[in-house]
């Protein structure tokens, strides 16, 4: 069996899963886009485990055959190409398939793709190109199902198996995608590696409360509500917010800190590598992620919450999408889009005994999000078994 892991854009959690897979089974990693230099070191770790990484999977071969195939593919799936984001992902999939080096794939290939977008559509194309003899699977997450994905039902129904990262998503597609074959859906949670030399977080109610926020800075992460909460709290108690990450709202964050003279209360750390994230989590008392629902998008179960609980850190987060699935009395689960709810949640950390209970429960919850165990189960479901299982 020729096992292929197909990726468009790498993310930190995706690299974690690929690394976990590389410790368990053999496969080839095919990257549709050149990876950011940020990931080079970890990709070398994956290669050191014997995994072949194909950084440039393109060659203009079999062009006539590809064109004839794509004409038929577009004709059969024409309604999916008509408008909106569905047409974008369909069109880009055609472009990438046209220049894809088909010598990398064959009838005995089995592909696992990430997201119900271009990688999965390309996997579907390859299956049809090889007369249904090639098998594929994929994992769907959040935005790839929340925007009324016209490709989704076909992708699931043609797949060998399709993985949801949350129970919430399984219930969501049952409600919004009526033509789906539910028998092909399986739960497979994401996860993170256990931290090295983990220490228990200590909290003293007389000390400064150190909050942490690490994310891609976009609207759905709720950072604006957190900043407003810290602005209010800065006048009432000793508090510090450490912010890490990058994204479109970075300038907004910096300007908010400057305008409200919060430099003594909010520290921006930049984008963190693996060592930087370890230091970040060891330095905070509470991790805060006040995610919100926006048009056609919301979080699934954010991986940063998994990272936080792996260190035994209490979390403050919102009761949307699959987030309650990572919560069991290990912090505060609050309403979205509420600065007051964020402020009120901090009263639970006045009592050090309650904070210790939250920390203990975070470590217990982490057992469901250990990437090594979750990857083993996923590989079994994929039939990518190896002697390391």
N, C-alpha and C positions, 0 to 999 in steps of 0.2 A: 504493500500500500504506500502510495506517495502522498504524504501529509503536508499540506500547505496552509500556513496562517497568513491571511490576506488583509492588508492594512492600508488605509489612505493616509491619515495623519496620526502620528504617534501622540500619546498622552502619557503622563506619569503612571496612572493606574494600568494602562494597557501594557506598558513596558514591564510593570510588575508581573502581570499575568503571563506575558511571554517568557520572562525570566523563570517564573515558577514552572511553566510548561517545559522549559529547557532542562530543568532538573529531573524531570519525570519521563519524558518521551522524546523521540526524534522527529523533526519536521523541518521544513524550509520556511523562512520568513520572507514574504514578498512585499516590498514597500512601493506603493503606487506614487508616492511623493518623496522627494529628498528629505531626510529627517533634519530637524533643527540640530545645530551643534550641541545644544543642551543635552541631547540624548546619546552622544557618541560614546562616552565612557561606559554607560550601561549596555549599549549595543555590543561593545567589545566583550563585556562580561558574558553576554548571551552567546557570542561566537566562541568564546573560550569553553563553553559547555558543548561544543560540537555542532552548533546550529549554523547552517548556511544562510546568510542574509543576502538577498538579491536587491541591490539598491537601485538598479536601473533595468526594470523588466520589459524594456521596449525594443522592438525591432520591426521594421515595416516588411514583414513577410506574409505570404499568402493573402495579399491585398484583395485580389479579385474574389477569392473565396469568402473573405471577411465581408466585403461589400455586399455580395449576394445574400449572405446569411443575415446581415443587418437589415437589408430591405425587408426580408420576411419577418424578422423580429419586430421591427417598427410597425409593420402592417398588423401583426397579431396583437400588439400592445399599444396601438395608436392612441386610444383615449388617455393613457397615462402620460403622454407627451404634450398634451394640449396647453396647459397653462400652469403658472405658479412654480413653486419649488419642485413639484413633481417633474415638470419639464426640464428644469435645471439639472437635477440628478440623473434623469434619463439621458439628456443630451451629453453630459460629461462622461457618462458611462460608455456611450457610443464612441466618443473621441478616444478614450483610453483603450477600449477594446480594439479599435482600428490599429493602434500602434503597439499593442501588447505582443510580446514575443510568445507565440503559441507553442514554441518548443519547450517552454517551461511547464506545460500542462499536457496531460494525456488521459486516456479513458479510465485509467486506474487511480487518477488523482482524487483525493478527498480534501475539500477546501473548507476552512473555517474563516469566516469574515466578521469584521466588527462593524456594527451599525447597519440598519436597514436602508442604506443609501447606496452610493456608488460601489463599494466593495461587494456588497451582496448582489446588486444588479449584475455586476460583472461575473460573479460566480454563477448566477442564473444563466447568463449568456453562454458561459463556458459549458454548462451542463447541456444546453440546447445545441451548441455547436458540436459537441461530442455525442449527439443522438441519445441523450439521457443516460449515458453510461457513467459519466462523472457525477460524483455526489458532492453536495455542499451543505454546510450549516452556517448559522450566524447568531450573533448576540445582538439583541436590541436593548435600548437604554432609556431614553427620555424624549429628546427633541425629534428623534426619528420616527416616533409614533404619534406624537401630540399635534402634528401639523396636518392631519388627514392625509396620510401617506397612501396614495393610490397604488403603489407598488407592493404594499405590505402583505396583503392577503396572498398574492401570487408568490411572493418570496417565501412565505411560511409554507404554503401548500406544496411548493416544488422542492422544499428542503428535506434533507434527511431528518434533521431536528433543529429547532429554533429555541434559543435560550432567553429567558426574561431575567433581569437582574432583581426583580421585586415581585411580591405577590400583588401589590397595587397595580403594576403593569399588566399582569395576567387578567385581573378583573377589568381593567380599563379596555383592553382589546376585546374582551368578551362582550362589552357593551357597545363599542364603537366600530368593530370590524366583524360584521355578522357572517361573512362568507369564509371565515377562517377555519382551518382544520385544527381544533383545539388539542387533538391528540398528538400534534407535533410540537407542542409547547412544553418546555421544562423550565423549572426554576433553577437558576445557577447564579448565586450571589457573587459579586465582586469581592475583593478583599485586599488586605495588605500583609506584608511580612511582619512577624512579631519584632518589636524593637530590640536592638542589641543592648544587653546590660540595663534592662528597664529598671527605673527606680520608682518608688511610690511617691506620688505628689503629696507634699505636706502643705497644709493650709492653716494659717494662724489668723484669727479674726482681727488681731491688732495690727497685722501687717498690711501692706498695700495689696489689694486684689489685682492680680495680673490676668487680663483677658487676652485671648488670642483669636485672630481671624486670618485664615489663609485660604485664598481662592483665586479664581480668575475674576477680575473686577468687571462684572456685568450686572445689569439691573436685577436679574432674578436671584442674585445672592443676598439681596436685602441690605447691602452695606450702608445705604443712606439712613435707614432706620437705626442701625447700630451707632453710627456717628452722632445722630441726634441724641441717642440715649446717653452716650458718654459725655456729651456736652452738658447734659443735665446733671449726671452723676458726679462730674468733676467738682461741683460746688457742694457736694454732700458727703463724700467719703474719699479715702485714699484709693485711687484707682489708676490703672495703667492699661492701655490697649495696644497690643503689638499686632501690626498688620503686615502680612506678607503676600506677595503675588504680583500680578501685573494685569493689564487689560484696559479696555476703553475708558473706564471710570477713574483711572489713576490721577489724571489732572484734577478731576472733581474732588477727589479725596485730599490731595495736597492743598488745594485752594480752601477747602473746608477747614482743614487744620490751621492754616495761616489766618484766615478771616476771623476765626473764633478763638485765636490765641491758645490753641490746645497742644502746642509743641511739648509741654511738660507731661501731657496725659496720653498722647498718641504717638507711637513710634512706627515709622515705615521702614521695613527691613529689606525691601526689594524682592526679587524672585530668588527662591532658595533652591540649592541643590540638595542631594540626599543628606549630607552632613549638616547643612544649614537647617533642614527641617527637623532633624533629631534635636539639635540645640534649641530650636524654637519650641517644640513640644515639651521639652524638659524644663523650660523657663516659665511656663504659664500655669495658672490655677484652674482656669475654666476656658473651654473652647466655645466660641459663639458663631453660629451660622444661621441668621434669620431669613432663610430662603423664602421667596414669594412666588406667586403665580403671575405670569405675564401672558400676553396674547400668544397662543400657540406654543407655549414653552413653560417648563418648570423643571426643577431638579428631579432626578430619580432617587437614588440614595447616595448622596455625595461621598466620595472616597475620603475626603478630609475628615469626615465624621468617623470613619473607620480607623483612620490614622490616630485620631485623638483618643478614642476608647482603647486602642492598643497600648497606650501609655497609662491607662487608668485615669484619664482626665474626664471630669464631668462635662457634659455638653448642655448648651442652651440652643435650642433650635425650634423650628416651626412644624406644625402638624399638617403638612401638605404632602401629597404624592406618597412615595414609599418611605419617607423619613421616619414615621412612627415605628417602622419595623426594626430600627436600630436603637429604639428607646425602650427601656424598662427600668424606671426609677433610677436612672443614672444621670440625672440633671433636671432640666426643666423643658417641657414641651409646651410651646406657647402659640397663640394665634399669630398669623402672619400680618405684616404691614402695621405693626403696633409698636411704637416707641415705648408707650406706657407698659406694655407686657414685658418688654426687654428689661426696663427699669425695675419692675416689680419682681422679676425672677431673681435678681441679685440678693434679695432678702434671705434666700435659702442658703447663702454662703456666709451668713453671719454666724451660723452655728457650725462649728468645725466637725461635730459628730455627724451631722447630716451630710456634709461635704465628703467625709470619709466613706459613708455608705454609698454615695453616688460613685465615688472612685472604684470601690469594690465591685459595684454592679456594672461599671463600664468594662472592667477586665473580664467579667463573666460574659457579657454580651459579645465581646470580641471573639469568643470561640466560634460564633456563627460567621465571622468575617476574616478568618485565617486563610490567606490566599493559597497556602500549600495544601490544606485540606480541601478547599473548594475546587482547586485546579485538579486534584486527583479525581474528584467526583465528576468533574466536567469531562475529563479525558476518558473516563469509563463510559460516559454517555455518548461520547463521540466515537467510541470503539478505536481510540488511538492508544490502546493499552500498550504497556511496555513492562519490562522486567523490574522497573523501579517502583511499580505500584504495590 
